[in-house]
């Protein structure tokens, strides 16, 4: 009988389960999680139209990714480069705000969880209304 080390994707799923992440993320692996963040960065750059609650859910994915990267040491090389590229696109498409969008319940701080302290430059529809309602 040989000991089989769990695959990276299995360890990502264990992290997701332990962190309370939604079951819809299970089975995506690191590649799939990063692909979702890349899509969010592109959506924000194109002009985010969903509401603030949807945006916070999208930002929570970046929080989950942060923990997954820490939990799976092999997340280096091309995957980490993709994450950094998506982060750069997201930062370029957003502007900083003084307070966390989660308010006092925000995990981390503006340096460690910077994504919670940024709003889209090109907000429209429901997002523009939600930001205006909060004087952001």
Order of alpha helices (4+ residues) and beta strands (2+ residues): alpha-alpha-alpha-alpha-beta-beta-alpha
